[in-house]
Amino acid sequence: MNIDWAALSSVFGVSLGVTVALVGLFTLGIVALSKRDAATSAATASAGSAPAAARTGAYACFALCAAAVAYGIYLIVA
């Protein structure tokens, strides 16, 4: 049995990098939603665009996460 260590380390590195990026992106979405909730509940949030921008950013992060997962499933199935 012969193991191609270069290919194995390449797959490990790419999967580790994508996992860290995906978790970071999802975390940014959660933080943006919590900032939106804090801004809407605070009495000093007079600017109406800040909660909308935070919500839009959070939804964009979640959409990118869903796209990355869908692409991964596509790569496995195809």
Buried (B, 14 or more C-beta within 10 A) or exposed (E): EEEEEEEEEEEEEEEEEEEEEBEEBBEBBEBBBEBBEEBEEEEEEEEEEBBEBBBEBBEBBBEBBEEBEEEEEEEEEE
